């Protein structure tokens, strides 16, 4: 076994990335405080060819050197848009026939491993504030909620970790391959 060199990784150019077929997932970050978390989500979105990121509320937007520190250029590849109000984004997505899912612990949420994707359907995933999670107003607007099962004492994951887990799971379920 040998570690691959960077030149062997078949990395896409920015132009190739923008022209590539995207995974039908949209990420909505609402009131995310940590610039490092935002940058990390951009990197995850780049890795899985995510269609778009919406940055809402107090969530900072590029260009920002702290976001760039963890995004490592992904702010140049992944489509993104800042919108002040997450409710407006949810309404817009639902009008576009996108299934909107809160990633949150709520009554009657669906455990991630039990969530089944519908072929040909587009999904938007709402990730909330590091302390307060997805707002109740946003949850009321969502079509459903996905919960990552947690067995320890905290029942709380970092937002960038949650994003990675959920995106990877849905990416696999959508049967995407290299």
For each residue, the residues with C-beta under 8 A, 3 or more apart:
1:
2:
3:
4: 8 9
5: 8 9
6: 9 11
7:
8: 4 5
9: 4 5 6
10:
11: 6
12: 16 17 20 77
13: 16 17
14: 17 18 76 77
15: 18 19
16: 12 13 19 20
17: 12 13 14 20 46 49 77
18: 14 15 77
19: 15 16
20: 12 16 17 49
21: 49
22: 49 50 51
23: 48 49 50 51 171 174 176
24: 51 121 122 123 174
25: 48 50 51 122 123 124 125 167 170 171
26: 50 51 52 53 54 93 98 122 123 124 125
27: 41 45 50 52 53 54 124 125 127 163 167
28: 53 54 56 86 89 90 93 124 125 126 127
29: 32 38 41 53 54 55 56 59 127 159
30: 56 57 59 86 126 127 128 129 134 135 138
31: 56 57 58 59 86 128 129 132 135
32: 29 37 38 41 55 58 59 60 127 128 129 130 159
33: 37 58 129 130 131
34: 37 38 130 159
35: 38 39 60 64 66 67 69 70
36: 39 40 66 67 69 70 160
37: 32 33 34 40 41 130 158 159 160
38: 29 32 34 35 41 42 55 59 60 67 70 71
39: 35 36 42 43 66 67 68 69 70 71 72 74 75
40: 36 37 43 44 70 71 160 163 164
41: 27 29 32 37 38 44 45 53 127 159 160 163
42: 38 39 45 46 53 62 67 70 71 74 75 78 80
43: 39 40 46 47 70 71 72 74
44: 40 41 47 48 50 160 163 164 167
45: 27 41 42 48 50 53 74 78 167
46: 17 42 43 49 50 71 74 77 78
47: 43 44
48: 23 25 44 45 167 168 171 176
49: 17 20 21 22 23 46 176
50: 22 23 25 26 27 44 45 46 53 78 167
51: 22 23 24 25 26 79 122
52: 26 27 78 79 80 81
53: 26 27 28 29 41 42 45 50 78 79 80 81
54: 26 27 28 29 80 81 82 83 86 89
55: 29 32 38 59 60 61 80 81 82 83
56: 28 29 30 31 59 82 83 84 85 86 89
57: 30 31 84 85 86
58: 31 32 33
59: 29 30 31 32 38 55 56 82
60: 32 35 38 55 64 66 67
61: 55 64 67 80 82
62: 42 67 68 71 75 80
63: 67 68 75
64: 35 60 61 67 68
65: 68 69
66: 35 36 39 60 69 70
67: 35 36 38 39 42 60 61 62 63 64 70 71 75
68: 39 62 63 64 65 71 72 73 75
69: 35 36 39 65 66 72
70: 35 36 38 39 40 42 43 66 67
71: 38 39 40 42 43 46 62 67 68 74 75
72: 39 43 68 69
73: 68 76 77
74: 39 42 43 45 46 71 77 78
75: 39 42 62 63 67 68 71 78 80
76: 14 73
77: 12 14 17 18 46 73 74
78: 42 45 46 50 52 53 74 75
79: 51 52 53
80: 42 52 53 54 55 61 62 75
81: 52 53 54 55
82: 54 55 56 59 61
83: 54 55 56 86 88 89
84: 56 57 88
85: 56 57 88 89
86: 28 30 31 54 56 57 83 89 90 126 135 138
87: 90 91 137 138 141
88: 83 84 85 91 92
89: 28 54 56 83 85 86 92 93
90: 28 86 87 93 94 100 124 126 138 141 142
91: 87 88 94 95 141
92: 88 89 95 96
93: 26 28 89 90 96 98 100 124
94: 90 91 97 98 100 141 143
95: 91 92
96: 92 93 122
97: 94 122
98: 26 93 94 122 123 124
99: 118 121 122 123 124 143 144
100: 90 93 94 123 124 126 141 142 143
101: 123 124 125 126 142 143 144 145 146
102: 106 109 126 128 134 138 139 142 144 145 146
103: 125 126 127 128 134 145 146 147 148 162 163 166
104: 109 126 128 133 134 139 145 147
105: 109 133 145 147 155
106: 102 109 139 145 147
107:
108: 145
109: 102 104 105 106 144 145 146 147
110: 114 115 144 145 146 147
111: 114 115 146 147 148 149
112: 115 146 147 148 149 165 166 169
113: 149 169
114: 110 111
115: 110 111 112 146 169 170 173
116: 173
117: 121 123 170 173 174
118: 99 121
119: 174
120:
121: 24 99 117 118
122: 24 25 26 51 96 97 98 99
123: 24 25 26 98 99 100 101 117 170
124: 25 26 27 28 90 93 98 99 100 101
125: 25 26 27 28 101 103 146 163 166 167 170
126: 28 30 86 90 100 101 102 103 104 134 138 142
127: 27 28 29 30 32 41 103 134 159 162 163
128: 30 31 32 102 103 104 132 133 134 135 138 159
129: 30 31 32 33 132 133 134 135
130: 32 33 34 37 158 159
131: 33
132: 31 128 129 135
133: 104 105 128 129
134: 30 102 103 104 126 127 128 129 138 139 142
135: 30 31 86 128 129 132 138 139
136: 139 140
137: 87 140 141
138: 30 86 87 90 102 126 128 134 135 141 142
139: 102 104 106 134 135 136 142 145
140: 136 137
141: 87 90 91 94 100 137 138
142: 90 100 101 102 126 134 138 139 145
143: 94 99 100 101
144: 99 101 102 109 110
145: 101 102 103 104 105 106 108 109 110 139 142
146: 101 102 103 109 110 111 112 115 125 166
147: 103 104 105 106 109 110 111 112
148: 103 111 112 157 162 165 166
149: 111 112 113
150: 154 155 156 157
151:
152: 155
153:
154: 150
155: 105 150 152
156: 150
157: 148 150 161 162 165
158: 37 130 161 162
159: 29 32 34 37 41 127 128 130 162 163
160: 36 37 40 41 44 163 164
161: 157 158 164 165
162: 103 127 148 157 158 159 165 166
163: 27 40 41 44 103 125 127 159 160 166 167
164: 40 44 160 161 167 168
165: 112 148 157 161 162 168 169
166: 103 112 125 146 148 162 163 169 170
167: 25 27 44 45 48 50 125 163 164 170 171
168: 48 164 165 171 172
169: 112 113 115 165 166 172 173
170: 25 115 117 123 125 166 167 173 174
171: 23 25 48 167 168 174 176
172: 168 169 175 176
173: 115 116 117 169 170
174: 23 24 117 119 170 171
175: 172
176: 23 48 49 171 172
177:
178:
